[in-house]
Each structure stands twice: as C-alpha cells, then as structure tokens.
Amino acid sequence: MAVDVGTVRIGVARSDPSGFLAVPVETVRRGDGDLERLATLAAEYEILEVVVGLPLSLSGKEGPSAQAARDFAGALAGRVAPIPVRLVDERLSSVSAQQAFHASGVDTRGARGRLDQAAAVVILQSALDAERSTGNPAGEVVPGGTESQDKGTNVTGPKR
C-alpha cells in the first residue's frame, strides 16, 4: 500500500494481488482518525508493506515537507506494526498524476481527492517497478518496530 501524505488529504493506493499493478483505493482526510483509517485499510487488504512518499526537492534535498512525511511515516509505522513501512522518493508524483489526468481530459480542479489517489498510485508503481528490476525493496525502512524484521530481505509478492 502507498500513501501520498498532504497537509489536507492522504491519497491511498494498493497493488493488485500479484504485486504487479498499483490501483487507487481512497482519499483519507488528514487529521483525527487518519492513522486509524490507514491501519484499517492495511488490515482489510492484508497489506505486506506500506510505502510513504518522501517529497524531496529536485536536487534531492529534504525540506519541511520531507520532515513532515518522515514524522507521519514514523507515526504510521507505530500504528501498523508489524507491517514494515518504507519511505520512497516521490519527486514529481503529483505532477505525473496531474499530467495523466490532463492527458485523459479530466479537469483536476474538482478532482483533488482523485489526484491524491493517483499520486499514491505513481508512488507505489514506481516502488513496485524498482523492486522488480533490482530485487530489493525500494526506499528506506522507517523505525517503528519493524526494522528488526527487515534485515535486507526481499519482501516481494502480493498486496503492497
């Protein structure tokens, strides 16, 4: 499962059962109950791993948004343990999602929630593709009770 964390909304995506294709799930309102909803979704879909988008600058540096994503990922890791949580580079995921909407003729002004889900799909698909090509999970493990389980093992398979 992937989450695209914003200040107002959280886009959520998951993989198909084969772990090959990312699909949108829903948009969660940021604030009270957001971690609980994400934990419920992780349990409902029997998620094996959660990836959280890390918004780096184009130069690769971290700013306030990246720190906020790290903080959120840490809180989420504590909530969904023992499911591993990873931070993955999400540069341009929202731009890619918006371009795809425009290319298909969808006006994004009234579709912010769907745009957040599409950004989560981009993040997850990128992580799935990277893992498939390298044999290693994408991103970095977020501490929160699962880092001892990771030990560099490949967690391929269904339902990310």
mmCIF file of the C-alpha atoms, coordinates in Angstrom:
data_MODEL
# 
_entry.id   MODEL 
# 
loop_
_atom_site.group_PDB 
_atom_site.id 
_atom_site.type_symbol 
_atom_site.label_atom_id 
_atom_site.label_alt_id 
_atom_site.label_comp_id 
_atom_site.label_asym_id 
_atom_site.label_entity_id 
_atom_site.label_seq_id 
_atom_site.pdbx_PDB_ins_code 
_atom_site.Cartn_x 
_atom_site.Cartn_y 
_atom_site.Cartn_z 
_atom_site.occupancy 
_atom_site.B_iso_or_equiv 
_atom_site.pdbx_formal_charge 
_atom_site.auth_seq_id 
_atom_site.auth_comp_id 
_atom_site.auth_asym_id 
_atom_site.auth_atom_id 
_atom_site.pdbx_PDB_model_num 
ATOM 1   C CA . MET A 1 1   ? 0.000   0.000   0.000   1.00 0.00 ? 1   MET A CA 1 
ATOM 2   C CA . ALA A 1 2   ? 1.221   3.527   -0.700  1.00 0.00 ? 2   ALA A CA 1 
ATOM 3   C CA . VAL A 1 3   ? 0.267   6.811   0.883   1.00 0.00 ? 3   VAL A CA 1 
ATOM 4   C CA . ASP A 1 4   ? 0.778   10.280  -0.546  1.00 0.00 ? 4   ASP A CA 1 
ATOM 5   C CA . VAL A 1 5   ? 0.704   12.476  2.557   1.00 0.00 ? 5   VAL A CA 1 
ATOM 6   C CA . GLY A 1 6   ? -0.505  16.031  2.147   1.00 0.00 ? 6   GLY A CA 1 
ATOM 7   C CA . THR A 1 7   ? -1.470  18.696  4.632   1.00 0.00 ? 7   THR A CA 1 
ATOM 8   C CA . VAL A 1 8   ? -5.198  18.244  3.958   1.00 0.00 ? 8   VAL A CA 1 
ATOM 9   C CA . ARG A 1 9   ? -5.597  14.813  2.314   1.00 0.00 ? 9   ARG A CA 1 
ATOM 10  C CA . ILE A 1 10  ? -3.813  11.469  2.082   1.00 0.00 ? 10  ILE A CA 1 
ATOM 11  C CA . GLY A 1 11  ? -4.010  9.577   -1.192  1.00 0.00 ? 11  GLY A CA 1 
ATOM 12  C CA . VAL A 1 12  ? -4.013  5.793   -0.812  1.00 0.00 ? 12  VAL A CA 1 
ATOM 13  C CA . ALA A 1 13  ? -3.190  3.095   -3.369  1.00 0.00 ? 13  ALA A CA 1 
ATOM 14  C CA . ARG A 1 14  ? -2.545  -0.629  -3.181  1.00 0.00 ? 14  ARG A CA 1 
ATOM 15  C CA . SER A 1 15  ? -1.233  -3.259  -5.518  1.00 0.00 ? 15  SER A CA 1 
ATOM 16  C CA . ASP A 1 16  ? -3.243  -5.921  -7.234  1.00 0.00 ? 16  ASP A CA 1 
ATOM 17  C CA . PRO A 1 17  ? -2.967  -9.403  -5.665  1.00 0.00 ? 17  PRO A CA 1 
ATOM 18  C CA . SER A 1 18  ? 0.039   -10.264 -7.860  1.00 0.00 ? 18  SER A CA 1 
ATOM 19  C CA . GLY A 1 19  ? 2.032   -7.220  -6.707  1.00 0.00 ? 19  GLY A CA 1 
ATOM 20  C CA . PHE A 1 20  ? 2.364   -6.074  -10.314 1.00 0.00 ? 20  PHE A CA 1 
ATOM 21  C CA . LEU A 1 21  ? -0.008  -3.131  -10.723 1.00 0.00 ? 21  LEU A CA 1 
ATOM 22  C CA . ALA A 1 22  ? -0.867  -0.218  -8.426  1.00 0.00 ? 22  ALA A CA 1 
ATOM 23  C CA . VAL A 1 23  ? -4.534  0.787   -8.151  1.00 0.00 ? 23  VAL A CA 1 
ATOM 24  C CA . PRO A 1 24  ? -6.221  3.677   -6.305  1.00 0.00 ? 24  PRO A CA 1 
ATOM 25  C CA . VAL A 1 25  ? -8.082  2.962   -3.062  1.00 0.00 ? 25  VAL A CA 1 
ATOM 26  C CA . GLU A 1 26  ? -9.373  6.153   -1.475  1.00 0.00 ? 26  GLU A CA 1 
ATOM 27  C CA . THR A 1 27  ? -8.535  9.580   -0.148  1.00 0.00 ? 27  THR A CA 1 
ATOM 28  C CA . VAL A 1 28  ? -8.329  9.934   3.628   1.00 0.00 ? 28  VAL A CA 1 
ATOM 29  C CA . ARG A 1 29  ? -8.896  13.283  5.305   1.00 0.00 ? 29  ARG A CA 1 
ATOM 30  C CA . ARG A 1 30  ? -5.772  14.358  7.184   1.00 0.00 ? 30  ARG A CA 1 
ATOM 31  C CA . GLY A 1 31  ? -6.269  14.780  10.921  1.00 0.00 ? 31  GLY A CA 1 
ATOM 32  C CA . ASP A 1 32  ? -8.040  12.923  13.703  1.00 0.00 ? 32  ASP A CA 1 
ATOM 33  C CA . GLY A 1 33  ? -8.515  9.283   12.778  1.00 0.00 ? 33  GLY A CA 1 
ATOM 34  C CA . ASP A 1 34  ? -6.268  9.271   9.703   1.00 0.00 ? 34  ASP A CA 1 
ATOM 35  C CA . LEU A 1 35  ? -3.778  6.750   11.110  1.00 0.00 ? 35  LEU A CA 1 
ATOM 36  C CA . GLU A 1 36  ? -6.637  4.542   12.292  1.00 0.00 ? 36  GLU A CA 1 
ATOM 37  C CA . ARG A 1 37  ? -8.200  4.589   8.810   1.00 0.00 ? 37  ARG A CA 1 
ATOM 38  C CA . LEU A 1 38  ? -4.888  3.689   7.175   1.00 0.00 ? 38  LEU A CA 1 
ATOM 39  C CA . ALA A 1 39  ? -4.385  0.844   9.662   1.00 0.00 ? 39  ALA A CA 1 
ATOM 40  C CA . THR A 1 40  ? -7.903  -0.387  8.901   1.00 0.00 ? 40  THR A CA 1 
ATOM 41  C CA . LEU A 1 41  ? -7.176  -0.332  5.164   1.00 0.00 ? 41  LEU A CA 1 
ATOM 42  C CA . ALA A 1 42  ? -3.888  -2.178  5.708   1.00 0.00 ? 42  ALA A CA 1 
ATOM 43  C CA . ALA A 1 43  ? -5.712  -4.895  7.645   1.00 0.00 ? 43  ALA A CA 1 
ATOM 44  C CA . GLU A 1 44  ? -8.646  -5.033  5.202   1.00 0.00 ? 44  GLU A CA 1 
ATOM 45  C CA . TYR A 1 45  ? -6.371  -5.533  2.198   1.00 0.00 ? 45  TYR A CA 1 
ATOM 46  C CA . GLU A 1 46  ? -3.900  -7.751  4.097   1.00 0.00 ? 46  GLU A CA 1 
ATOM 47  C CA . ILE A 1 47  ? -1.050  -5.410  3.212   1.00 0.00 ? 47  ILE A CA 1 
ATOM 48  C CA . LEU A 1 48  ? 2.506   -6.735  3.435   1.00 0.00 ? 48  LEU A CA 1 
ATOM 49  C CA . GLU A 1 49  ? 4.256   -3.368  3.343   1.00 0.00 ? 49  GLU A CA 1 
ATOM 50  C CA . VAL A 1 50  ? 3.411   0.346   3.302   1.00 0.00 ? 50  VAL A CA 1 
ATOM 51  C CA . VAL A 1 51  ? 5.352   2.895   1.294   1.00 0.00 ? 51  VAL A CA 1 
ATOM 52  C CA . VAL A 1 52  ? 5.115   6.570   2.173   1.00 0.00 ? 52  VAL A CA 1 
ATOM 53  C CA . GLY A 1 53  ? 6.091   9.175   -0.388  1.00 0.00 ? 53  GLY A CA 1 
ATOM 54  C CA . LEU A 1 54  ? 9.074   11.309  0.626   1.00 0.00 ? 54  LEU A CA 1 
ATOM 55  C CA . PRO A 1 55  ? 8.808   14.706  -1.096  1.00 0.00 ? 55  PRO A CA 1 
ATOM 56  C CA . LEU A 1 56  ? 12.397  15.616  -1.921  1.00 0.00 ? 56  LEU A CA 1 
ATOM 57  C CA . SER A 1 57  ? 13.367  18.716  -3.862  1.00 0.00 ? 57  SER A CA 1 
ATOM 58  C CA . LEU A 1 58  ? 14.516  18.264  -7.441  1.00 0.00 ? 58  LEU A CA 1 
ATOM 59  C CA . SER A 1 59  ? 18.099  18.430  -6.163  1.00 0.00 ? 59  SER A CA 1 
ATOM 60  C CA . GLY A 1 60  ? 17.344  15.568  -3.754  1.00 0.00 ? 60  GLY A CA 1 
ATOM 61  C CA . LYS A 1 61  ? 17.423  17.676  -0.599  1.00 0.00 ? 61  LYS A CA 1 
ATOM 62  C CA . GLU A 1 62  ? 14.883  17.399  2.194   1.00 0.00 ? 62  GLU A CA 1 
ATOM 63  C CA . GLY A 1 63  ? 12.805  20.362  3.297   1.00 0.00 ? 63  GLY A CA 1 
ATOM 64  C CA . PRO A 1 64  ? 9.922   20.864  5.736   1.00 0.00 ? 64  PRO A CA 1 
ATOM 65  C CA . SER A 1 65  ? 7.547   18.694  3.677   1.00 0.00 ? 65  SER A CA 1 
ATOM 66  C CA . ALA A 1 66  ? 10.001  15.800  3.752   1.00 0.00 ? 66  ALA A CA 1 
ATOM 67  C CA . GLN A 1 67  ? 10.339  16.112  7.525   1.00 0.00 ? 67  GLN A CA 1 
ATOM 68  C CA . ALA A 1 68  ? 6.554   16.138  7.867   1.00 0.00 ? 68  ALA A CA 1 
ATOM 69  C CA . ALA A 1 69  ? 6.383   12.953  5.737   1.00 0.00 ? 69  ALA A CA 1 
ATOM 70  C CA . ARG A 1 70  ? 9.073   11.336  7.917   1.00 0.00 ? 70  ARG A CA 1 
ATOM 71  C CA . ASP A 1 71  ? 7.140   12.237  11.059  1.00 0.00 ? 71  ASP A CA 1 
ATOM 72  C CA . PHE A 1 72  ? 3.906   10.871  9.609   1.00 0.00 ? 72  PHE A CA 1 
ATOM 73  C CA . ALA A 1 73  ? 5.638   7.668   8.432   1.00 0.00 ? 73  ALA A CA 1 
ATOM 74  C CA . GLY A 1 74  ? 7.046   7.145   11.930  1.00 0.00 ? 74  GLY A CA 1 
ATOM 75  C CA . ALA A 1 75  ? 3.610   7.515   13.498  1.00 0.00 ? 75  ALA A CA 1 
ATOM 76  C CA . LEU A 1 76  ? 2.117   5.195   10.875  1.00 0.00 ? 76  LEU A CA 1 
ATOM 77  C CA . ALA A 1 77  ? 4.854   2.601   11.448  1.00 0.00 ? 77  ALA A CA 1 
ATOM 78  C CA . GLY A 1 78  ? 3.983   2.536   15.135  1.00 0.00 ? 78  GLY A CA 1 
ATOM 79  C CA . ARG A 1 79  ? 0.301   2.116   14.292  1.00 0.00 ? 79  ARG A CA 1 
ATOM 80  C CA . VAL A 1 80  ? 0.565   -0.667  11.658  1.00 0.00 ? 80  VAL A CA 1 
ATOM 81  C CA . ALA A 1 81  ? 3.431   -2.688  13.187  1.00 0.00 ? 81  ALA A CA 1 
ATOM 82  C CA . PRO A 1 82  ? 4.491   -5.375  12.430  1.00 0.00 ? 82  PRO A CA 1 
ATOM 83  C CA . ILE A 1 83  ? 3.830   -4.278  8.820   1.00 0.00 ? 83  ILE A CA 1 
ATOM 84  C CA . PRO A 1 84  ? 7.032   -2.632  7.535   1.00 0.00 ? 84  PRO A CA 1 
ATOM 85  C CA . VAL A 1 85  ? 6.835   0.998   6.456   1.00 0.00 ? 85  VAL A CA 1 
ATOM 86  C CA . ARG A 1 86  ? 9.287   2.488   3.955   1.00 0.00 ? 86  ARG A CA 1 
ATOM 87  C CA . LEU A 1 87  ? 9.927   5.997   2.710   1.00 0.00 ? 87  LEU A CA 1 
ATOM 88  C CA . VAL A 1 88  ? 10.334  6.262   -1.069  1.00 0.00 ? 88  VAL A CA 1 
ATOM 89  C CA . ASP A 1 89  ? 11.305  9.210   -3.230  1.00 0.00 ? 89  ASP A CA 1 
ATOM 90  C CA . GLU A 1 90  ? 8.144   10.755  -4.621  1.00 0.00 ? 90  GLU A CA 1 
ATOM 91  C CA . ARG A 1 91  ? 9.625   13.563  -6.692  1.00 0.00 ? 91  ARG A CA 1 
ATOM 92  C CA . LEU A 1 92  ? 7.162   14.629  -9.359  1.00 0.00 ? 92  LEU A CA 1 
ATOM 93  C CA . SER A 1 93  ? 4.496   12.041  -8.419  1.00 0.00 ? 93  SER A CA 1 
ATOM 94  C CA . SER A 1 94  ? 1.796   14.708  -8.148  1.00 0.00 ? 94  SER A CA 1 
ATOM 95  C CA . VAL A 1 95  ? 2.967   16.322  -11.387 1.00 0.00 ? 95  VAL A CA 1 
ATOM 96  C CA . SER A 1 96  ? 2.873   12.933  -13.155 1.00 0.00 ? 96  SER A CA 1 
ATOM 97  C CA . ALA A 1 97  ? -0.603  12.234  -11.816 1.00 0.00 ? 97  ALA A CA 1 
ATOM 98  C CA . GLN A 1 98  ? -1.875  15.660  -12.895 1.00 0.00 ? 98  GLN A CA 1 
ATOM 99  C CA . GLN A 1 99  ? -0.375  15.255  -16.371 1.00 0.00 ? 99  GLN A CA 1 
ATOM 100 C CA . ALA A 1 100 ? -2.087  11.868  -16.736 1.00 0.00 ? 100 ALA A CA 1 
ATOM 101 C CA . PHE A 1 101 ? -5.423  13.423  -15.755 1.00 0.00 ? 101 PHE A CA 1 
ATOM 102 C CA . HIS A 1 102 ? -4.982  16.253  -18.260 1.00 0.00 ? 102 HIS A CA 1 
ATOM 103 C CA . ALA A 1 103 ? -3.951  13.816  -20.992 1.00 0.00 ? 103 ALA A CA 1 
ATOM 104 C CA . SER A 1 104 ? -7.169  11.883  -20.430 1.00 0.00 ? 104 SER A CA 1 
ATOM 105 C CA . GLY A 1 105 ? -9.254  15.055  -20.465 1.00 0.00 ? 105 GLY A CA 1 
ATOM 106 C CA . VAL A 1 106 ? -10.080 15.144  -16.742 1.00 0.00 ? 106 VAL A CA 1 
ATOM 107 C CA . ASP A 1 107 ? -10.282 18.575  -15.097 1.00 0.00 ? 107 ASP A CA 1 
ATOM 108 C CA . THR A 1 108 ? -8.274  18.329  -11.873 1.00 0.00 ? 108 THR A CA 1 
ATOM 109 C CA . ARG A 1 109 ? -9.831  21.391  -10.213 1.00 0.00 ? 109 ARG A CA 1 
ATOM 110 C CA . GLY A 1 110 ? -12.752 19.386  -8.866  1.00 0.00 ? 110 GLY A CA 1 
ATOM 111 C CA . ALA A 1 111 ? -10.863 16.129  -8.502  1.00 0.00 ? 111 ALA A CA 1 
ATOM 112 C CA . ARG A 1 112 ? -8.314  16.850  -5.778  1.00 0.00 ? 112 ARG A CA 1 
ATOM 113 C CA . GLY A 1 113 ? -9.084  13.625  -3.886  1.00 0.00 ? 113 GLY A CA 1 
ATOM 114 C CA . ARG A 1 114 ? -8.728  11.537  -7.020  1.00 0.00 ? 114 ARG A CA 1 
ATOM 115 C CA . LEU A 1 115 ? -5.499  13.369  -7.826  1.00 0.00 ? 115 LEU A CA 1 
ATOM 116 C CA . ASP A 1 116 ? -4.116  12.415  -4.386  1.00 0.00 ? 116 ASP A CA 1 
ATOM 117 C CA . GLN A 1 117 ? -5.014  8.770   -5.059  1.00 0.00 ? 117 GLN A CA 1 
ATOM 118 C CA . ALA A 1 118 ? -3.362  8.965   -8.479  1.00 0.00 ? 118 ALA A CA 1 
ATOM 119 C CA . ALA A 1 119 ? -0.177  10.360  -6.885  1.00 0.00 ? 119 ALA A CA 1 
ATOM 120 C CA . ALA A 1 120 ? -0.198  7.400   -4.469  1.00 0.00 ? 120 ALA A CA 1 
ATOM 121 C CA . VAL A 1 121 ? -0.558  5.082   -7.475  1.00 0.00 ? 121 VAL A CA 1 
ATOM 122 C CA . VAL A 1 122 ? 2.501   6.706   -9.093  1.00 0.00 ? 122 VAL A CA 1 
ATOM 123 C CA . ILE A 1 123 ? 4.498   6.301   -5.864  1.00 0.00 ? 123 ILE A CA 1 
ATOM 124 C CA . LEU A 1 124 ? 3.528   2.650   -5.461  1.00 0.00 ? 124 LEU A CA 1 
ATOM 125 C CA . GLN A 1 125 ? 4.007   1.732   -9.114  1.00 0.00 ? 125 GLN A CA 1 
ATOM 126 C CA . SER A 1 126 ? 7.471   3.272   -9.021  1.00 0.00 ? 126 SER A CA 1 
ATOM 127 C CA . ALA A 1 127 ? 8.337   1.256   -5.883  1.00 0.00 ? 127 ALA A CA 1 
ATOM 128 C CA . LEU A 1 128 ? 6.955   -1.973  -7.373  1.00 0.00 ? 128 LEU A CA 1 
ATOM 129 C CA . ASP A 1 129 ? 8.859   -1.454  -10.629 1.00 0.00 ? 129 ASP A CA 1 
ATOM 130 C CA . ALA A 1 130 ? 12.091  -0.633  -8.785  1.00 0.00 ? 130 ALA A CA 1 
ATOM 131 C CA . GLU A 1 131 ? 11.801  -3.747  -6.644  1.00 0.00 ? 131 GLU A CA 1 
ATOM 132 C CA . ARG A 1 132 ? 11.051  -5.910  -9.642  1.00 0.00 ? 132 ARG A CA 1 
ATOM 133 C CA . SER A 1 133 ? 14.089  -4.572  -11.533 1.00 0.00 ? 133 SER A CA 1 
ATOM 134 C CA . THR A 1 134 ? 16.580  -4.666  -8.636  1.00 0.00 ? 134 THR A CA 1 
ATOM 135 C CA . GLY A 1 135 ? 15.245  -7.471  -6.459  1.00 0.00 ? 135 GLY A CA 1 
ATOM 136 C CA . ASN A 1 136 ? 15.392  -5.164  -3.434  1.00 0.00 ? 136 ASN A CA 1 
ATOM 137 C CA . PRO A 1 137 ? 12.609  -3.209  -1.751  1.00 0.00 ? 137 PRO A CA 1 
ATOM 138 C CA . ALA A 1 138 ? 12.598  0.477   -2.672  1.00 0.00 ? 138 ALA A CA 1 
ATOM 139 C CA . GLY A 1 139 ? 13.295  3.214   -0.178  1.00 0.00 ? 139 GLY A CA 1 
ATOM 140 C CA . GLU A 1 140 ? 14.378  3.220   3.436   1.00 0.00 ? 140 GLU A CA 1 
ATOM 141 C CA . VAL A 1 141 ? 12.841  1.430   6.395   1.00 0.00 ? 141 VAL A CA 1 
ATOM 142 C CA . VAL A 1 142 ? 11.046  3.652   8.891   1.00 0.00 ? 142 VAL A CA 1 
ATOM 143 C CA . PRO A 1 143 ? 11.808  2.753   12.505  1.00 0.00 ? 143 PRO A CA 1 
ATOM 144 C CA . GLY A 1 144 ? 8.765   1.699   14.452  1.00 0.00 ? 144 GLY A CA 1 
ATOM 145 C CA . GLY A 1 145 ? 9.059   -1.902  15.499  1.00 0.00 ? 145 GLY A CA 1 
ATOM 146 C CA . THR A 1 146 ? 9.634   -3.441  12.079  1.00 0.00 ? 146 THR A CA 1 
ATOM 147 C CA . GLU A 1 147 ? 13.245  -2.571  11.299  1.00 0.00 ? 147 GLU A CA 1 
ATOM 148 C CA . SER A 1 148 ? 14.480  -5.696  13.049  1.00 0.00 ? 148 SER A CA 1 
ATOM 149 C CA . GLN A 1 149 ? 12.291  -7.801  10.780  1.00 0.00 ? 149 GLN A CA 1 
ATOM 150 C CA . ASP A 1 150 ? 13.631  -6.228  7.573   1.00 0.00 ? 150 ASP A CA 1 
ATOM 151 C CA . LYS A 1 151 ? 17.328  -7.234  7.629   1.00 0.00 ? 151 LYS A CA 1 
ATOM 152 C CA . GLY A 1 152 ? 17.550  -6.557  3.883   1.00 0.00 ? 152 GLY A CA 1 
ATOM 153 C CA . THR A 1 153 ? 15.243  -9.384  2.925   1.00 0.00 ? 153 THR A CA 1 
ATOM 154 C CA . ASN A 1 154 ? 13.194  -9.025  -0.204  1.00 0.00 ? 154 ASN A CA 1 
ATOM 155 C CA . VAL A 1 155 ? 9.506   -8.635  0.512   1.00 0.00 ? 155 VAL A CA 1 
ATOM 156 C CA . THR A 1 156 ? 8.195   -9.302  -2.963  1.00 0.00 ? 156 THR A CA 1 
ATOM 157 C CA . GLY A 1 157 ? 4.789   -10.657 -3.633  1.00 0.00 ? 157 GLY A CA 1 
ATOM 158 C CA . PRO A 1 158 ? 1.214   -9.542  -3.487  1.00 0.00 ? 158 PRO A CA 1 
ATOM 159 C CA . LYS A 1 159 ? -0.603  -6.706  -1.801  1.00 0.00 ? 159 LYS A CA 1 
ATOM 160 C CA . ARG A 1 160 ? 1.834   -3.883  -1.151  1.00 0.00 ? 160 ARG A CA 1 
# 
